[in-house]
Structures are given as structure tokens and as C-alpha cells.
Amino acid sequence: MTLRFPTPDSAFPLVSWRVLLSVCLTSAVLVIATSLSLTRDFDGAAVASWADLPVPALLLPSVGLFLAPVYPALISVVLSALPKEKHASMTGLLTMFSALGGSTGSIITGFAFAAFDGRIAFHLAIPALLAILWLVQILRSLTRVPTDTGEPTTEADDPAAARVQLI
């Protein structure tokens, strides 16, 4: 008996990066909104075991599952649209802005929790995620991917031109 493992090309379908990111960001917004709506009647009772945890406490961390593919997919799309000789400098810029975003994001989140109720502070993530979703749509029209002929094309011209393989 021989075990055959599927190759990445046959096991994982090609999905448009824009669709992938749109689904992920929309799902993250929905999970946050659902979690926060479920906390309206929370009485703040003490939690002594895992069984006592309210549903929002279990649901909210799943936002990370939806946000995890966003950064790597965006990096891939941006680098794919650039000539290879510019990849190193763009990677440096992306790393720098990633660090700045993580640092300033933590500070802004801390100020939001200090200034507002925790539920309101979590609600502030929703407009930020919607802004990223909007920027993804703009990036789609700006990215150009080289074709077999060497001519750049946009995903709007050829939907098969810009794909992200799920692996």
C-alpha cells in the first residue's frame, strides 16, 4: 500500500488574494461585533473554571485566526507587483512600518482602554478593520502582475493574474 500525499497545487485551490482578505477582514469584524453584542447582559460574575467562561471570552480570541493571513498576503501581493531588484528595500520598509504599527497600535489601544469602557475600546477596532478592507480594494486596482508576455496587468483586467495559493 502506497500513501500518496497531494501536491500543494492539487490540494489547495487558488484563491484571489482580494477575496481571501475580504473574507478574513469581514469575518473578524463579525466576530468582534457578535462578541460585543453578547456581553451586553454580562453581570461580571467571578470565573472559577473554564466552564464558567462566558461565550464572548471564548469567541473573541478567534479574531486572530481571521487576521493571521492578512499581513503575509499583503506582503506577498506588494512584493509580487515589484521588480525583484526592489524586493529587499521594500521588505525593509515593510518591516519598519510593521514595527511602528505594532508599537503605536499598542499605545493607542492602551489610551482607548484608559479613556473608554472596554466594550467601546473593542468597538474602535471595527472602523480600523473596515478601513483596511477599503484599502485592500484600492490596492487591488494598483497592483500590477507581470504576465507570460512580460506585460503588466491588473487583476481587474485578468482575474487569474493575481492569485494567492493557500498552503
URJOTA-V810949 format. One record per residue. N is the residue number from 0. D_CENTER is the distance of its C-alpha to the mean C-alpha in Angstrom with 1 decimal. Layout:
N | D_CENTER
N | D_CENTER
This chain:
0 | 41.3
1 | 38.5
2 | 34.8
3 | 32.6
4 | 29.0
5 | 26.9
6 | 25.8
7 | 22.1
8 | 23.1
9 | 24.7
10 | 22.6
11 | 19.2
12 | 19.1
13 | 17.6
14 | 14.8
15 | 14.0
16 | 10.7
17 | 10.7
18 | 11.4
19 | 8.8
20 | 5.9
21 | 8.3
22 | 9.0
23 | 5.8
24 | 5.6
25 | 9.3
26 | 9.7
27 | 8.3
28 | 10.7
29 | 13.3
30 | 13.3
31 | 13.8
32 | 16.4
33 | 18.1
34 | 18.3
35 | 19.8
36 | 22.1
37 | 23.4
38 | 24.3
39 | 26.9
40 | 29.7
41 | 28.9
42 | 32.1
43 | 31.0
44 | 33.1
45 | 33.2
46 | 31.2
47 | 33.4
48 | 31.6
49 | 28.5
50 | 30.2
51 | 30.5
52 | 26.8
53 | 25.7
54 | 23.1
55 | 20.6
56 | 20.8
57 | 19.8
58 | 17.2
59 | 15.2
60 | 14.1
61 | 12.4
62 | 9.5
63 | 8.6
64 | 8.8
65 | 6.1
66 | 3.6
67 | 5.6
68 | 5.1
69 | 2.7
70 | 5.9
71 | 8.4
72 | 8.0
73 | 8.4
74 | 11.2
75 | 12.7
76 | 13.0
77 | 14.5
78 | 16.8
79 | 17.9
80 | 19.0
81 | 21.2
82 | 24.5
83 | 24.7
84 | 26.9
85 | 24.2
86 | 21.5
87 | 22.8
88 | 23.0
89 | 19.6
90 | 18.2
91 | 20.3
92 | 19.0
93 | 15.3
94 | 16.3
95 | 18.4
96 | 15.9
97 | 13.4
98 | 16.3
99 | 17.4
100 | 14.1
101 | 14.1
102 | 17.9
103 | 18.1
104 | 15.2
105 | 17.3
106 | 20.4
107 | 19.2
108 | 18.0
109 | 21.4
110 | 23.3
111 | 21.6
112 | 22.7
113 | 26.1
114 | 26.7
115 | 25.4
116 | 25.5
117 | 22.6
118 | 21.6
119 | 21.6
120 | 19.5
121 | 16.8
122 | 17.2
123 | 16.4
124 | 12.7
125 | 12.8
126 | 14.0
127 | 11.6
128 | 8.6
129 | 11.0
130 | 11.9
131 | 8.5
132 | 8.8
133 | 12.4
134 | 11.8
135 | 10.0
136 | 13.2
137 | 15.3
138 | 14.0
139 | 14.9
140 | 18.4
141 | 18.7
142 | 17.8
143 | 20.9
144 | 21.2
145 | 24.7
146 | 26.6
147 | 29.5
148 | 31.8
149 | 30.1
150 | 29.4
151 | 25.9
152 | 24.4
153 | 21.5
154 | 19.4
155 | 21.2
156 | 24.5
157 | 23.6
158 | 20.7
159 | 21.4
160 | 21.1
161 | 17.4
162 | 16.0
163 | 13.6
164 | 15.4
165 | 13.9
166 | 15.9
